[in-house]
């Protein structure tokens, strides 16, 4: 009797473990839990001044929890770790993943760059978009280059615009590089100067 009970207990335990391990196949349309988006905009030294935020040197990183890091300026490169700009809601992260899928960036097989993205540099007359995506343990990169006076491919342009807008990046004004001049009014030392003859 004890042997029969032990056998029955073992059989039931094995059946329960088998049932517990069986999981449904993953939904290919479901949004992955661990998503990371990384965009770096590199600008060559001879590229003329352009005001659009998505054509300025910058780096934007979006983490799975919605934390978005961003930094813009001439000193930004692929190795910069920006500060926190804002935190997105999870629905916003999901919406961005949906856009990445529609643009063709969600498929690792379509990635066009297999080397280390931190080593990418812009030639003097070009702008480079380095777009890295991570899903769980997979990581893939797209590197798209274009003339500094030209326009990027439509898919890259849309994605980088979305990332810069998510980072609250603003366009520059045309005279942003001009020195700031202040008018302090009349000469405060005029009283001490001799009269003009």
Buried (B, 14 or more C-beta within 10 A) or exposed (E): EEEEEEEEEEEEEEEEEEEEEEEEEEEEEEBBEEBBBBBBBBBBEEBEEBEEBBBBBBBBBBBBEBEBBBBBEEEBBBEBEBEEBEEBEEEBBBBBBEBBEEBEBBEEEEBEBEEEBEEBEBBEBBBBBBBBBBBEEEBBBBBBBBEBEEEBEEBBBBBBBBBBEBBEBEBBEEEEEEEEEEEEEEEEEEEEEEEEE
